[in-house]
């Protein structure tokens, strides 16, 4: 499936948004990864790996987050 993938935050949670239209992404998206061929199951399985990568890449944004969810 083709999804537009972006990251936002909610409390102590990194929210991985996967939508079928770029227009459906949250207006407070911190990072945008563009259109990807991926399933939500794959995103769920790798969500904490992505959280760890984003913590090291952008600690000022993601450094204090503990959880990750896919929407």
C-alpha positions in Angstrom: 0.0 0.0 0.0 1.2 3.6 -0.6 1.1 5.9 2.4 2.4 9.4 3.0 4.4 9.1 6.3 5.0 11.8 8.8 5.9 12.1 12.5 4.2 14.2 15.1 4.2 14.2 18.9 1.4 13.8 21.5 2.6 14.0 25.2 5.4 11.4 25.6 4.4 9.6 22.4 5.8 9.8 18.9 2.9 9.5 16.4 3.7 7.8 13.1 1.1 9.0 10.7 0.4 6.9 7.6 -2.3 8.4 5.4 -3.4 7.8 1.8 -3.3 11.5 1.1 -0.7 14.1 2.1 -3.6 16.4 2.9 -4.6 14.1 5.8 -1.3 14.5 7.7 -1.4 16.6 10.9 -0.5 20.2 10.5 2.0 19.8 13.3 4.1 17.3 11.5 7.7 17.5 12.7 9.2 15.2 10.0 7.8 14.2 6.7 9.1 11.1 4.8 7.1 11.4 1.7 5.2 8.7 -0.1 6.3 5.1 0.8 5.2 1.7 -0.2 4.8 0.1 3.3 2.1 -1.5 5.4 0.9 -0.2 8.7 1.8 -3.6 10.2 5.4 -3.0 9.1 5.3 0.4 10.7 3.9 -1.0 13.9 6.6 -3.7 14.1 9.4 -1.1 13.6 8.0 1.8 15.5 10.4 1.6 18.4 13.4 1.3 16.1 12.2 4.4 14.3 11.8 6.2 17.7 15.4 5.3 18.7 16.7 6.6 15.3 14.8 9.8 15.6 15.9 10.3 19.2 19.5 10.2 18.0 18.9 12.2 14.8 16.8 14.9 16.4 17.2 14.8 20.2 15.8 18.3 20.6 12.4 17.1 19.2 12.2 13.4 20.2 14.7 13.0 23.0 12.2 12.8 25.9 9.6 10.5 24.2 9.0 7.0 25.6 6.3 5.6 23.3 5.5 5.2 19.7 2.2 4.6 17.9 1.0 4.2 14.3 -2.1 6.0 13.1 
